[in-house]
């Protein structure tokens, strides 16, 4: 049982909870690179990804006594997903100021860009009301353009579960925002600026 990586992680987490910097260092070195590659792939920004991973592990250290983590890779993966979504939302806030700083952009282009931003904001607000797991699957499928197999592997769930969650999301969208469904399809085709 000592060779079991999950058991080793739990031992290290227990030691870290009582203040072992050595245990924290071992966990950091074990998961830092994979976490960084995931964040970098999702963000398309290596510097922001490094900062994000640093913040995740710093938060893990600060909250070491209050956290109950049963499977560290899943915890870190979920932390990356939330921080990526927050980073994308923050980028949208700067969008308006970017338009003001570029006066050479035509009014027509600016209007199209603002409409695209409004559409993204609308879909983002709808996504926020989805249950946590369903929201995560929806974002991975429609915004990160992962396949159902990739999502299932990433979240360690069955492909059928992914398909069911996507189906429930679309049913909810049709029931509450039927007139926006065509916009969602259009949104999926739009290239997202990073």
Backbone as JSON Lines, residues from 0, in Angstrom:
{"i":0,"aa":"X","n":[0.82,-1.2,0.0],"ca":[0.0,0.0,0.0],"c":[0.86,1.26,0.0]}
{"i":1,"aa":"X","n":[2.09,1.16,0.42],"ca":[2.97,2.32,0.48],"c":[3.29,2.83,-0.92]}
{"i":2,"aa":"X","n":[3.31,1.93,-1.95],"ca":[3.62,2.35,-3.31],"c":[2.44,3.02,-4.01]}
{"i":3,"aa":"X","n":[1.28,3.0,-3.4],"ca":[0.08,3.61,-3.99],"c":[0.23,5.13,-3.98]}
{"i":4,"aa":"X","n":[0.21,5.79,-5.18],"ca":[0.42,7.24,-5.22],"c":[-0.65,8.03,-4.47]}
{"i":5,"aa":"X","n":[-1.89,7.54,-4.47],"ca":[-2.96,8.23,-3.74],"c":[-2.67,8.17,-2.24]}
{"i":6,"aa":"X","n":[-2.23,7.02,-1.76],"ca":[-1.88,6.88,-0.35],"c":[-0.73,7.83,-0.01]}
{"i":7,"aa":"X","n":[0.28,7.88,-0.89],"ca":[1.42,8.78,-0.65],"c":[0.97,10.23,-0.61]}
{"i":8,"aa":"X","n":[0.08,10.62,-1.53],"ca":[-0.45,11.99,-1.52],"c":[-1.17,12.28,-0.21]}
{"i":9,"aa":"X","n":[-1.96,11.34,0.26],"ca":[-2.7,11.54,1.51],"c":[-1.75,11.68,2.69]}
{"i":10,"aa":"X","n":[-0.69,10.91,2.68],"ca":[0.31,11.03,3.74],"c":[0.97,12.42,3.69]}
{"i":11,"aa":"X","n":[1.33,12.83,2.49],"ca":[1.96,14.14,2.33],"c":[1.0,15.27,2.7]}
{"i":12,"aa":"X","n":[-0.26,15.14,2.33],"ca":[-1.26,16.14,2.7],"c":[-1.43,16.22,4.21]}
{"i":13,"aa":"X","n":[-1.42,15.06,4.86],"ca":[-1.53,15.04,6.33],"c":[-0.34,15.72,6.97]}
{"i":14,"aa":"X","n":[0.85,15.43,6.45],"ca":[2.05,16.06,6.99],"c":[2.04,17.57,6.72]}
{"i":15,"aa":"X","n":[1.58,17.95,5.53],"ca":[1.52,19.36,5.18],"c":[0.54,20.09,6.11]}
{"i":16,"aa":"X","n":[-0.57,19.44,6.44],"ca":[-1.59,20.07,7.3],"c":[-1.02,20.44,8.66]}
{"i":17,"aa":"X","n":[-0.02,19.7,9.11],"ca":[0.58,20.03,10.42],"c":[1.84,20.88,10.26]}
{"i":18,"aa":"X","n":[2.06,21.39,9.03],"ca":[3.13,22.37,8.83],"c":[4.39,21.89,8.15]}
{"i":19,"aa":"X","n":[4.39,20.69,7.59],"ca":[5.6,20.18,6.94],"c":[5.82,20.84,5.58]}
{"i":20,"aa":"X","n":[6.84,21.7,5.51],"ca":[7.18,22.35,4.25],"c":[7.77,21.33,3.28]}
{"i":21,"aa":"X","n":[8.43,20.31,3.8],"ca":[9.0,19.26,2.96],"c":[7.89,18.5,2.22]}
{"i":22,"aa":"X","n":[6.82,18.16,2.93],"ca":[5.69,17.47,2.31],"c":[5.06,18.35,1.24]}
{"i":23,"aa":"X","n":[4.89,19.63,1.56],"ca":[4.33,20.57,0.58],"c":[5.22,20.63,-0.66]}
{"i":24,"aa":"X","n":[6.53,20.72,-0.45],"ca":[7.48,20.77,-1.56],"c":[7.38,19.55,-2.46]}
{"i":25,"aa":"X","n":[7.21,18.39,-1.85],"ca":[7.09,17.15,-2.64],"c":[5.82,17.17,-3.49]}
{"i":26,"aa":"X","n":[4.72,17.62,-2.9],"ca":[3.46,17.71,-3.66],"c":[3.58,18.75,-4.77]}
{"i":27,"aa":"X","n":[4.2,19.87,-4.45],"ca":[4.39,20.93,-5.42],"c":[5.18,20.42,-6.63]}
{"i":28,"aa":"X","n":[6.3,19.78,-6.37],"ca":[7.15,19.29,-7.46],"c":[6.47,18.17,-8.23]}
{"i":29,"aa":"X","n":[5.64,17.39,-7.57],"ca":[4.94,16.29,-8.24],"c":[3.86,16.8,-9.19]}
{"i":30,"aa":"X","n":[3.15,17.88,-8.82],"ca":[2.0,18.32,-9.6],"c":[2.17,19.65,-10.32]}
{"i":31,"aa":"X","n":[3.26,20.38,-10.05],"ca":[3.4,21.7,-10.63],"c":[3.38,21.68,-12.15]}
{"i":32,"aa":"X","n":[4.2,20.84,-12.78],"ca":[4.33,20.87,-14.23],"c":[3.02,20.51,-14.93]}
{"i":33,"aa":"X","n":[2.36,19.46,-14.48],"ca":[1.09,19.06,-15.11],"c":[0.04,20.17,-14.95]}
{"i":34,"aa":"X","n":[0.0,20.77,-13.77],"ca":[-0.95,21.86,-13.53],"c":[-0.62,23.05,-14.42]}
{"i":35,"aa":"X","n":[0.65,23.37,-14.55],"ca":[1.08,24.47,-15.41],"c":[0.7,24.21,-16.87]}
{"i":36,"aa":"X","n":[0.95,23.0,-17.35],"ca":[0.64,22.68,-18.76],"c":[-0.86,22.79,-19.02]}
{"i":37,"aa":"X","n":[-1.66,22.34,-18.06],"ca":[-3.13,22.45,-18.2],"c":[-3.55,23.91,-18.26]}
{"i":38,"aa":"X","n":[-3.06,24.71,-17.33],"ca":[-3.43,26.13,-17.28],"c":[-2.95,26.85,-18.53]}
{"i":39,"aa":"X","n":[-1.73,26.56,-18.96],"ca":[-1.16,27.21,-20.13],"c":[-1.95,26.88,-21.39]}
{"i":40,"aa":"X","n":[-2.36,25.63,-21.52],"ca":[-3.15,25.2,-22.68],"c":[-4.5,25.93,-22.7]}
{"i":41,"aa":"X","n":[-5.13,26.04,-21.55],"ca":[-6.46,26.65,-21.48],"c":[-6.41,28.17,-21.65]}
{"i":42,"aa":"X","n":[-5.35,28.78,-21.16],"ca":[-5.25,30.24,-21.21],"c":[-4.56,30.77,-22.46]}
{"i":43,"aa":"X","n":[-3.63,29.99,-22.99],"ca":[-2.83,30.48,-24.1],"c":[-1.87,31.57,-23.68]}
{"i":44,"aa":"X","n":[-1.53,31.61,-22.41],"ca":[-0.67,32.65,-21.86],"c":[0.23,32.0,-20.81]}
{"i":45,"aa":"X","n":[1.49,31.8,-21.16],"ca":[2.39,31.06,-20.27],"c":[2.66,31.8,-18.96]}
{"i":46,"aa":"X","n":[2.83,33.12,-19.03],"ca":[3.12,33.89,-17.82],"c":[1.93,33.88,-16.86]}
{"i":47,"aa":"X","n":[0.74,34.08,-17.39],"ca":[-0.46,34.03,-16.56],"c":[-0.65,32.64,-15.98]}
{"i":48,"aa":"X","n":[-0.32,31.61,-16.76],"ca":[-0.44,30.23,-16.28],"c":[0.52,29.98,-15.11]}
{"i":49,"aa":"X","n":[1.75,30.47,-15.21],"ca":[2.72,30.31,-14.12],"c":[2.21,30.99,-12.85]}
{"i":50,"aa":"X","n":[1.71,32.21,-13.02],"ca":[1.19,32.95,-11.87],"c":[-0.01,32.23,-11.25]}
{"i":51,"aa":"X","n":[-0.87,31.7,-12.11],"ca":[-2.06,31.0,-11.64],"c":[-1.68,29.75,-10.83]}
{"i":52,"aa":"X","n":[-0.75,28.98,-11.35],"ca":[-0.32,27.75,-10.66],"c":[0.33,28.11,-9.33]}
{"i":53,"aa":"X","n":[1.15,29.14,-9.34],"ca":[1.77,29.6,-8.09],"c":[0.69,29.95,-7.06]}
{"i":54,"aa":"X","n":[-0.34,30.69,-7.51],"ca":[-1.43,31.08,-6.61],"c":[-2.21,29.87,-6.08]}
{"i":55,"aa":"X","n":[-2.41,28.87,-6.93],"ca":[-3.14,27.68,-6.5],"c":[-2.37,26.97,-5.38]}
{"i":56,"aa":"X","n":[-1.08,26.8,-5.57],"ca":[-0.29,26.11,-4.54],"c":[-0.09,26.97,-3.29]}
{"i":57,"aa":"X","n":[0.0,28.28,-3.48],"ca":[0.09,29.17,-2.33],"c":[-1.19,29.08,-1.5]}
{"i":58,"aa":"X","n":[-2.32,29.05,-2.19],"ca":[-3.61,28.91,-1.52],"c":[-3.71,27.56,-0.81]}
{"i":59,"aa":"X","n":[-3.19,26.52,-1.44],"ca":[-3.17,25.18,-0.83],"c":[-2.37,25.21,0.47]}
{"i":60,"aa":"X","n":[-1.24,25.89,0.46],"ca":[-0.42,25.98,1.68],"c":[-1.12,26.81,2.76]}
{"i":61,"aa":"X","n":[-1.66,27.94,2.37],"ca":[-2.32,28.82,3.35],"c":[-3.52,28.14,4.01]}
{"i":62,"aa":"X","n":[-4.25,27.35,3.25],"ca":[-5.48,26.74,3.75],"c":[-5.27,25.27,4.15]}
{"i":63,"aa":"X","n":[-4.03,24.86,4.33],"ca":[-3.68,23.46,4.56],"c":[-4.39,22.84,5.76]}
{"i":64,"aa":"X","n":[-4.69,23.64,6.79],"ca":[-5.31,23.09,7.99],"c":[-6.81,22.95,7.86]}
{"i":65,"aa":"X","n":[-7.43,23.71,6.95],"ca":[-8.89,23.66,6.83],"c":[-9.38,22.83,5.66]}
{"i":66,"aa":"X","n":[-8.49,22.51,4.71],"ca":[-8.9,21.75,3.53],"c":[-9.0,20.26,3.82]}
{"i":67,"aa":"X","n":[-9.99,19.63,3.22],"ca":[-10.11,18.18,3.26],"c":[-10.07,17.71,1.81]}
{"i":68,"aa":"X","n":[-8.93,17.2,1.4],"ca":[-8.73,16.8,0.01],"c":[-8.6,15.28,-0.04]}
{"i":69,"aa":"X","n":[-9.49,14.66,-0.81],"ca":[-9.42,13.21,-0.92],"c":[-8.59,12.76,-2.11]}
{"i":70,"aa":"X","n":[-8.53,13.58,-3.16],"ca":[-7.76,13.23,-4.36],"c":[-7.17,14.52,-4.92]}
{"i":71,"aa":"X","n":[-5.88,14.73,-4.65],"ca":[-5.22,15.99,-4.98],"c":[-5.27,16.34,-6.47]}
{"i":72,"aa":"X","n":[-5.05,15.4,-7.41],"ca":[-5.12,15.78,-8.82],"c":[-6.48,16.39,-9.2]}
{"i":73,"aa":"X","n":[-7.56,15.85,-8.69],"ca":[-8.9,16.4,-8.99],"c":[-9.05,17.78,-8.37]}
{"i":74,"aa":"X","n":[-8.56,17.96,-7.15],"ca":[-8.65,19.26,-6.49],"c":[-7.9,20.33,-7.28]}
{"i":75,"aa":"X","n":[-6.68,20.01,-7.7],"ca":[-5.86,20.96,-8.43],"c":[-6.49,21.26,-9.79]}
{"i":76,"aa":"X","n":[-7.02,20.22,-10.45],"ca":[-7.66,20.41,-11.76],"c":[-8.87,21.33,-11.64]}
{"i":77,"aa":"X","n":[-9.66,21.15,-10.6],"ca":[-10.84,21.99,-10.4],"c":[-10.41,23.43,-10.1]}
{"i":78,"aa":"X","n":[-9.36,23.58,-9.31],"ca":[-8.85,24.92,-9.0],"c":[-8.39,25.63,-10.28]}
{"i":79,"aa":"X","n":[-7.73,24.9,-11.17],"ca":[-7.3,25.48,-12.45],"c":[-8.52,25.92,-13.25]}
{"i":80,"aa":"X","n":[-9.53,25.07,-13.33],"ca":[-10.73,25.4,-14.12],"c":[-11.39,26.67,-13.61]}
{"i":81,"aa":"X","n":[-11.57,26.79,-12.3],"ca":[-12.2,27.99,-11.75],"c":[-11.36,29.23,-12.01]}
{"i":82,"aa":"X","n":[-10.07,29.11,-11.84],"ca":[-9.21,30.28,-12.05],"c":[-9.14,30.67,-13.52]}
{"i":83,"aa":"X","n":[-9.21,29.7,-14.42],"ca":[-9.22,30.01,-15.85],"c":[-10.5,30.77,-16.2]}
{"i":84,"aa":"X","n":[-11.64,30.31,-15.7],"ca":[-12.9,30.99,-15.96],"c":[-12.85,32.41,-15.41]}
{"i":85,"aa":"X","n":[-12.35,32.58,-14.19],"ca":[-12.23,33.92,-13.61],"c":[-11.29,34.81,-14.43]}
{"i":86,"aa":"X","n":[-10.2,34.24,-14.92],"ca":[-9.25,35.02,-15.73],"c":[-9.9,35.45,-17.03]}
{"i":87,"aa":"X","n":[-10.68,34.58,-17.64],"ca":[-11.36,34.94,-18.89],"c":[-12.41,36.03,-18.65]}
{"i":88,"aa":"X","n":[-13.1,35.94,-17.52],"ca":[-14.09,36.97,-17.18],"c":[-13.39,38.32,-16.97]}
{"i":89,"aa":"X","n":[-12.25,38.31,-16.28],"ca":[-11.51,39.55,-16.05],"c":[-11.01,40.16,-17.35]}
{"i":90,"aa":"X","n":[-10.6,39.3,-18.29],"ca":[-10.15,39.81,-19.59],"c":[-11.29,40.54,-20.29]}
{"i":91,"aa":"X","n":[-12.51,40.03,-20.13],"ca":[-13.66,40.67,-20.76],"c":[-13.89,42.06,-20.19]}
{"i":92,"aa":"X","n":[-13.6,42.26,-18.9],"ca":[-13.78,43.57,-18.29],"c":[-12.86,44.63,-18.92]}
{"i":93,"aa":"X","n":[-11.71,44.23,-19.37],"ca":[-10.75,45.15,-19.97],"c":[-11.08,45.43,-21.43]}
{"i":94,"aa":"X","n":[-12.01,44.68,-21.97],"ca":[-12.34,44.78,-23.38],"c":[-12.75,46.2,-23.78]}
{"i":95,"aa":"X","n":[-13.61,46.83,-22.99],"ca":[-14.11,48.16,-23.31],"c":[-12.96,49.17,-23.38]}
{"i":96,"aa":"X","n":[-12.05,49.08,-22.44],"ca":[-10.93,50.01,-22.42],"c":[-9.99,49.78,-23.6]}
{"i":97,"aa":"X","n":[-9.88,48.54,-24.04],"ca":[-9.08,48.26,-25.23],"c":[-9.66,48.97,-26.45]}
{"i":98,"aa":"X","n":[-10.98,49.02,-26.53],"ca":[-11.62,49.71,-27.65],"c":[-11.3,51.21,-27.62]}
{"i":99,"aa":"X","n":[-11.32,51.8,-26.43],"ca":[-11.05,53.23,-26.31],"c":[-9.6,53.56,-26.65]}
{"i":100,"aa":"X","n":[-8.7,52.64,-26.37],"ca":[-7.29,52.89,-26.62],"c":[-6.92,52.72,-28.09]}
{"i":101,"aa":"X","n":[-7.79,52.17,-28.89],"ca":[-7.51,51.96,-30.3],"c":[-8.47,52.78,-31.15]}
{"i":102,"aa":"X","n":[-8.26,54.09,-31.25],"ca":[-9.21,54.95,-31.94],"c":[-9.28,54.72,-33.45]}
{"i":103,"aa":"X","n":[-8.28,54.04,-34.02],"ca":[-8.29,53.8,-35.46],"c":[-9.3,52.72,-35.86]}
{"i":104,"aa":"X","n":[-9.79,51.97,-34.9],"ca":[-10.77,50.93,-35.21],"c":[-12.08,51.6,-35.62]}
{"i":105,"aa":"X","n":[-12.67,51.1,-36.68],"ca":[-13.89,51.74,-37.19],"c":[-15.05,51.52,-36.21]}
{"i":106,"aa":"X","n":[-16.06,52.41,-36.31],"ca":[-17.24,52.27,-35.47],"c":[-17.96,50.96,-35.74]}
{"i":107,"aa":"X","n":[-17.96,50.54,-36.99],"ca":[-18.61,49.27,-37.34],"c":[-17.93,48.1,-36.64]}
{"i":108,"aa":"X","n":[-16.59,48.06,-36.7],"ca":[-15.85,46.99,-36.03],"c":[-16.05,47.05,-34.52]}
{"i":109,"aa":"X","n":[-16.08,48.26,-33.97],"ca":[-16.29,48.43,-32.54],"c":[-17.67,47.94,-32.14]}
{"i":110,"aa":"X","n":[-18.68,48.25,-32.95],"ca":[-20.05,47.82,-32.67],"c":[-20.14,46.29,-32.7]}
{"i":111,"aa":"X","n":[-19.52,45.67,-33.7],"ca":[-19.53,44.21,-33.77],"c":[-18.84,43.6,-32.56]}
{"i":112,"aa":"X","n":[-17.72,44.19,-32.18],"ca":[-16.98,43.67,-31.03],"c":[-17.79,43.8,-29.75]}
{"i":113,"aa":"X","n":[-18.49,44.93,-29.58],"ca":[-19.31,45.13,-28.38],"c":[-20.48,44.15,-28.37]}
{"i":114,"aa":"X","n":[-21.09,43.92,-29.53],"ca":[-22.19,42.95,-29.6],"c":[-21.7,41.55,-29.25]}
{"i":115,"aa":"X","n":[-20.52,41.19,-29.74],"ca":[-19.95,39.89,-29.41],"c":[-19.71,39.8,-27.9]}
{"i":116,"aa":"X","n":[-19.2,40.86,-27.31],"ca":[-18.95,40.88,-25.87],"c":[-20.26,40.72,-25.11]}
{"i":117,"aa":"X","n":[-21.31,41.43,-25.54],"ca":[-22.61,41.32,-24.88],"c":[-23.15,39.89,-24.96]}
{"i":118,"aa":"X","n":[-22.98,39.27,-26.11],"ca":[-23.43,37.89,-26.28],"c":[-22.66,36.95,-25.36]}
{"i":119,"aa":"X","n":[-21.36,37.14,-25.3],"ca":[-20.53,36.31,-24.41],"c":[-20.94,36.53,-22.96]}
{"i":120,"aa":"X","n":[-21.2,37.78,-22.57],"ca":[-21.64,38.08,-21.2],"c":[-22.97,37.41,-20.89]}
{"i":121,"aa":"X","n":[-23.88,37.42,-21.86],"ca":[-25.18,36.8,-21.67],"c":[-25.04,35.3,-21.46]}
{"i":122,"aa":"X","n":[-24.26,34.66,-22.31],"ca":[-24.06,33.21,-22.17],"c":[-23.31,32.92,-20.87]}
{"i":123,"aa":"X","n":[-22.34,33.75,-20.53],"ca":[-21.59,33.54,-19.27],"c":[-22.51,33.62,-18.06]}
{"i":124,"aa":"X","n":[-23.44,34.56,-18.06],"ca":[-24.36,34.68,-16.92],"c":[-25.29,33.47,-16.86]}
{"i":125,"aa":"X","n":[-25.68,32.95,-18.03],"ca":[-26.51,31.75,-18.03],"c":[-25.72,30.56,-17.5]}
{"i":126,"aa":"X","n":[-24.46,30.45,-17.91],"ca":[-23.62,29.33,-17.48],"c":[-23.47,29.32,-15.96]}
{"i":127,"aa":"X","n":[-23.41,30.49,-15.34],"ca":[-23.22,30.58,-13.89],"c":[-24.33,29.91,-13.09]}
{"i":128,"aa":"X","n":[-25.55,29.8,-13.66],"ca":[-26.64,29.19,-12.9],"c":[-26.69,27.67,-13.05]}
{"i":129,"aa":"X","n":[-25.87,27.12,-13.94],"ca":[-25.84,25.67,-14.1],"c":[-25.2,25.03,-12.86]}
{"i":130,"aa":"X","n":[-25.6,23.8,-12.54],"ca":[-24.9,23.09,-11.46],"c":[-23.41,22.97,-11.8]}
{"i":131,"aa":"X","n":[-22.6,22.89,-10.78],"ca":[-21.14,22.97,-10.92],"c":[-20.58,22.01,-11.98]}
{"i":132,"aa":"X","n":[-20.89,20.72,-11.88],"ca":[-20.32,19.74,-12.81],"c":[-20.83,19.98,-14.22]}
{"i":133,"aa":"X","n":[-22.12,20.29,-14.35],"ca":[-22.7,20.55,-15.67],"c":[-22.06,21.78,-16.3]}
{"i":134,"aa":"X","n":[-21.81,22.82,-15.49],"ca":[-21.17,24.04,-15.98],"c":[-19.76,23.72,-16.49]}
{"i":135,"aa":"X","n":[-19.03,22.93,-15.72],"ca":[-17.67,22.58,-16.1],"c":[-17.64,21.83,-17.44]}
{"i":136,"aa":"X","n":[-18.56,20.89,-17.61],"ca":[-18.64,20.13,-18.86],"c":[-19.03,21.04,-20.01]}
{"i":137,"aa":"X","n":[-20.01,21.92,-19.78],"ca":[-20.47,22.85,-20.8],"c":[-19.33,23.74,-21.28]}
{"i":138,"aa":"X","n":[-18.57,24.3,-20.36],"ca":[-17.44,25.18,-20.71],"c":[-16.39,24.42,-21.49]}
{"i":139,"aa":"X","n":[-16.07,23.22,-21.04],"ca":[-15.06,22.43,-21.74],"c":[-15.49,22.11,-23.17]}
{"i":140,"aa":"X","n":[-16.77,21.8,-23.34],"ca":[-17.25,21.4,-24.66],"c":[-17.42,22.59,-25.6]}
{"i":141,"aa":"X","n":[-18.12,23.63,-25.15],"ca":[-18.45,24.73,-26.04],"c":[-17.4,25.84,-26.12]}
{"i":142,"aa":"X","n":[-16.61,26.01,-25.08],"ca":[-15.64,27.1,-25.09],"c":[-14.21,26.61,-25.3]}
{"i":143,"aa":"X","n":[-13.89,25.45,-24.75],"ca":[-12.55,24.91,-24.94],"c":[-12.49,23.93,-26.1]}
{"i":144,"aa":"X","n":[-13.66,23.6,-26.64],"ca":[-13.8,22.73,-27.82],"c":[-13.16,21.36,-27.63]}
{"i":145,"aa":"X","n":[-13.33,20.81,-26.41],"ca":[-12.87,19.45,-26.16],"c":[-13.95,18.47,-26.59]}
{"i":146,"aa":"X","n":[-13.55,17.27,-26.96],"ca":[-14.52,16.24,-27.32],"c":[-15.1,15.64,-26.05]}
{"i":147,"aa":"X","n":[-16.19,14.9,-26.21],"ca":[-16.79,14.26,-25.04],"c":[-15.83,13.24,-24.44]}
{"i":148,"aa":"X","n":[-15.05,12.57,-25.27],"ca":[-14.05,11.62,-24.76],"c":[-12.98,12.33,-23.95]}
{"i":149,"aa":"X","n":[-12.51,13.47,-24.43],"ca":[-11.48,14.23,-23.72],"c":[-12.01,14.75,-22.38]}
{"i":150,"aa":"X","n":[-13.25,15.2,-22.38],"ca":[-13.85,15.7,-21.14],"c":[-14.0,14.56,-20.14]}
{"i":151,"aa":"X","n":[-14.5,13.42,-20.63],"ca":[-14.68,12.26,-19.75],"c":[-13.35,11.85,-19.12]}
{"i":152,"aa":"X","n":[-12.3,11.83,-19.92],"ca":[-10.99,11.46,-19.41],"c":[-10.48,12.51,-18.41]}
{"i":153,"aa":"X","n":[-10.63,13.77,-18.74],"ca":[-10.16,14.85,-17.88],"c":[-10.87,14.86,-16.53]}
{"i":154,"aa":"X","n":[-12.17,14.63,-16.54],"ca":[-12.95,14.67,-15.3],"c":[-13.11,13.3,-14.63]}
{"i":155,"aa":"X","n":[-12.57,12.28,-15.28],"ca":[-12.64,10.92,-14.76],"c":[-14.08,10.47,-14.54]}
{"i":156,"aa":"X","n":[-14.89,10.69,-15.58],"ca":[-16.28,10.23,-15.59],"c":[-16.52,9.55,-16.92]}
{"i":157,"aa":"X","n":[-17.66,8.9,-17.06],"ca":[-17.94,8.2,-18.31],"c":[-18.33,9.18,-19.42]}
{"i":158,"aa":"X","n":[-18.1,8.76,-20.64],"ca":[-18.48,9.56,-21.8],"c":[-20.0,9.77,-21.82]}
{"i":159,"aa":"X","n":[-20.74,8.76,-21.43],"ca":[-22.2,8.84,-21.4],"c":[-22.65,9.93,-20.41]}
{"i":160,"aa":"X","n":[-21.99,10.04,-19.26],"ca":[-22.31,11.09,-18.29],"c":[-22.09,12.46,-18.91]}
{"i":161,"aa":"X","n":[-20.99,12.61,-19.63],"ca":[-20.71,13.89,-20.3],"c":[-21.82,14.22,-21.29]}
{"i":162,"aa":"X","n":[-22.2,13.23,-22.09],"ca":[-23.25,13.45,-23.09],"c":[-24.58,13.8,-22.41]}
{"i":163,"aa":"X","n":[-24.9,13.11,-21.33],"ca":[-26.15,13.4,-20.61],"c":[-26.15,14.82,-20.04]}
{"i":164,"aa":"X","n":[-25.02,15.24,-19.47],"ca":[-24.93,16.58,-18.89],"c":[-25.05,17.65,-19.97]}
{"i":165,"aa":"X","n":[-24.44,17.42,-21.13],"ca":[-24.57,18.37,-22.24],"c":[-26.01,18.43,-22.74]}
{"i":166,"aa":"X","n":[-26.65,17.27,-22.81],"ca":[-28.04,17.22,-23.25],"c":[-28.95,17.99,-22.28]}
{"i":167,"aa":"X","n":[-28.72,17.81,-20.97],"ca":[-29.51,18.54,-19.98],"c":[-29.29,20.05,-20.08]}
{"i":168,"aa":"X","n":[-28.06,20.44,-20.36],"ca":[-27.75,21.87,-20.51],"c":[-28.51,22.46,-21.69]}
{"i":169,"aa":"X","n":[-28.5,21.75,-22.81],"ca":[-29.19,22.23,-24.01],"c":[-30.7,22.26,-23.79]}
{"i":170,"aa":"X","n":[-31.24,21.23,-23.11],"ca":[-32.68,21.22,-22.82],"c":[-33.06,22.43,-21.96]}
{"i":171,"aa":"X","n":[-32.25,22.72,-20.97],"ca":[-32.51,23.87,-20.1],"c":[-32.44,25.16,-20.92]}
{"i":172,"aa":"X","n":[-31.44,25.24,-21.78],"ca":[-31.27,26.43,-22.61],"c":[-32.47,26.61,-23.53]}
{"i":173,"aa":"X","n":[-32.93,25.53,-24.15],"ca":[-34.1,25.61,-25.03],"c":[-35.33,26.06,-24.26]}
{"i":174,"aa":"X","n":[-35.52,25.5,-23.06],"ca":[-36.72,25.81,-22.28],"c":[-36.74,27.26,-21.81]}
{"i":175,"aa":"X","n":[-35.6,27.78,-21.41],"ca":[-35.55,29.12,-20.83],"c":[-35.09,30.21,-21.79]}
{"i":176,"aa":"X","n":[-34.31,29.81,-22.78],"ca":[-33.74,30.8,-23.7],"c":[-33.82,30.3,-25.14]}
{"i":177,"aa":"X","n":[-34.95,29.72,-25.52],"ca":[-35.1,29.13,-26.85],"c":[-34.69,30.06,-27.97]}
{"i":178,"aa":"X","n":[-35.0,31.33,-27.83],"ca":[-34.65,32.31,-28.86],"c":[-33.15,32.55,-28.95]}
{"i":179,"aa":"X","n":[-32.4,32.13,-27.92],"ca":[-30.95,32.35,-27.93],"c":[-30.16,31.13,-28.41]}
{"i":180,"aa":"X","n":[-30.86,30.02,-28.66],"ca":[-30.14,28.8,-29.03],"c":[-29.32,28.99,-30.3]}
{"i":181,"aa":"X","n":[-29.9,29.68,-31.29],"ca":[-29.15,29.92,-32.51],"c":[-27.92,30.79,-32.23]}
{"i":182,"aa":"X","n":[-28.04,31.69,-31.25],"ca":[-26.89,32.52,-30.89],"c":[-25.79,31.68,-30.25]}
{"i":183,"aa":"X","n":[-26.18,30.67,-29.48],"ca":[-25.2,29.79,-28.87],"c":[-24.41,29.05,-29.94]}
{"i":184,"aa":"X","n":[-25.11,28.6,-30.96],"ca":[-24.44,27.91,-32.07],"c":[-23.48,28.86,-32.76]}
{"i":185,"aa":"X","n":[-23.92,30.09,-32.98],"ca":[-23.06,31.11,-33.58],"c":[-21.85,31.38,-32.69]}
{"i":186,"aa":"X","n":[-22.08,31.46,-31.39],"ca":[-21.01,31.74,-30.44],"c":[-19.95,30.65,-30.48]}
{"i":187,"aa":"X","n":[-20.4,29.4,-30.67],"ca":[-19.46,28.29,-30.72],"c":[-18.53,28.45,-31.94]}
{"i":188,"aa":"X","n":[-18.99,29.06,-32.99],"ca":[-18.21,29.21,-34.21],"c":[-17.28,30.43,-34.17]}
{"i":189,"aa":"X","n":[-17.56,31.38,-33.26],"ca":[-16.74,32.59,-33.19],"c":[-15.37,32.28,-32.62]}
{"i":190,"aa":"X","n":[-14.32,32.86,-33.2],"ca":[-12.99,32.68,-32.6],"c":[-12.88,33.56,-31.35]}
{"i":191,"aa":"X","n":[-12.44,32.99,-30.25],"ca":[-12.28,33.76,-29.03],"c":[-10.91,34.38,-28.99]}
{"i":192,"aa":"X","n":[-10.87,35.65,-28.63],"ca":[-9.6,36.35,-28.51],"c":[-8.99,36.01,-27.17]}
{"i":193,"aa":"X","n":[-7.69,35.8,-27.18],"ca":[-7.02,35.46,-25.92],"c":[-6.25,36.63,-25.44]}
